[in-house]
Amino acid sequence: MTSRHRSPALPLLFARLTMASAETILRRSALMAQGLCSPTEYRRMVAEKQKAARSTAAALLRGRTSVAGLLAPWHSAAAANAKRLRRK
């Protein structure tokens, strides 16, 4: 496995996940407060968590026990959301 496919060290992954999640929550809260949060965005909030949970469950079923590996789907979703919401 090449280094570009490995998850970052656990403390770094937690820090990145925390920052991306906080940014996503802040931006979505602002959209809601302004009445600009679309039905699509509300659906996306649920669907992304379901997808990450399925990915984590599948990894567990495959025998993957690395916490960093199990958190990777959650980090990917949060980071993508933060990036996407910056453009709104």
Secondary structure as GFF3:
##gff-version 3
##sequence-region A 1 88
A	DSSP	three_ten_helix	3	5	.	.	.	ID=ss1
A	DSSP	alpha_helix	10	33	.	.	.	ID=ss2
A	DSSP	alpha_helix	39	61	.	.	.	ID=ss3
A	DSSP	alpha_helix	67	86	.	.	.	ID=ss4
###
